[in-house]
């Protein structure tokens, strides 16, 4: 049975839903059936999750800093409070159910915030050291910089290497990670690039865009999606009864 995979959508100023087709292609290539989730659904998050076997939280704009106790930094970009609220409810519900959860770029950040962590609103003005170019000036399938993987992590398993190259499109990043999450990938400049739960079957967040790479056939990215989908298959059609 192919698992049903919900994918959250990017929203422009809380009125226009869009999603890069690569998310759909990556889920399909890995063996899942994609279903798109709109915003303003936080009150119905449980019912939505009842219908799903796995959840992908997609990338997009910036996150409201009041969610982690800060006010807007001058470099903060466009935010979507409606999307923040919906994704926080979905992520918390998925973690409570031990539903397979893959969060990407912005999705990684909101997942960490959901469990009490925080983030840099702008790495270039808030980190006092030389950083890499994290917003690459190249097409989406270009492999920009290296990520070092943690031993025993799902990320190491997908990469099949201690370090591997990824694409990069962000100016924000995770800063403080709280349990049940632990850092599983880091760039050579020290920026956190991936986290994983130590208490769930599959709850992984990455800072790059593996959906674009998986859609193009990149091995590590496709294996990450395949591991996610395989975990979702294990509980396909049964999570609603837990």
GIVENDA-V782056 format. One record per pair of residues at least 24 apart in sequence whose C-alpha atoms are under 8 Angstrom apart, sorted by the first residue. I is the first residue (numbers start at 1). J is the second residue. Records with the same first field share a line. If there is no record, write none. Layout:
I->J  J
//
This chain:
1->233  236
2->31  32  33  233  236
3->31  32  33  52  53  54  229  232  233  236  237
4->32  33  34  35  51  52  53  54  236
5->32  33  34  35  52  53  54  55  56
6->34  35  36  37  52  53  54  55  56
7->34  35  36  37  55  56  57  58
8->36  37  38  39  56  57  58  87
9->36  37  38  39  57  58
10->58  59  60  61  83
11->39  60  80  83
12->80
13->78  79  80
14->39  80  81  82  83
22->211  212  215
23->58  211  212  215
25->211  215
26->211  212  214  215  222  225
27->225  229
29->215
30->222  225  226  229
31->226  229
32->229
39->82  83  86  87
40->82  83  85  86
41->86
42->85  86  87  88  89  90
43->89
45->86  89  90  93
46->90  93
49->90  93  94  240
50->239  240
51->240
52->237  239
53->99  100  232  233  235  236  237  239
54->99  100  101  229  232
55->94  99  100  101  102
56->101  102  103  104
57->87  101  102  103  104  107  108
58->103  104  105  106  107
59->104  105  106  107  209
60->105  106
61->106
62->106  121  172
63->106  110
65->121
67->113
68->113  116  117  118  119
72->121
73->121  122
75->121  122
76->121  122
84->110
88->114
95->200  203
97->239  242
98->200  201  202
99->201  202  232  239
100->201  202  203  228  231  232
101->202  203  204  228
102->202  203  204  205  228
103->203  204  205  206
104->205  206  207  208  209  210
105->170  205  206  207  208  209
106->207
107->205
108->174  194  195  204  205  206  207
109->173  174
111->205
112->174  177  178  181
115->178  179  180
116->177  178
117->174  175  176  177  178
118->174  175  176  177
119->172  173  174  175  176
120->172  173  174  175
121->171  172  173
122->171  172  173
123->171  172  173
124->171
130->189
131->189
132->189
134->168  169  170  171
135->168  169  170  171
136->167  168  169
140->167  212  213
141->167  212  213  216
142->166  167
143->167  168
144->168
145->187
146->187  188
147->185  186  187  188  193
148->185  186  187  188
149->184  185  186
150->183  184  185
153->184  196
154->196  224
155->184  185  194  224
158->220  221  223  224  227
159->219  220  221  223
160->220
166->208  209  210
167->208  209  210  213
168->207  208  209
169->208  209
170->207  208
173->207
201->231
202->228  231
//
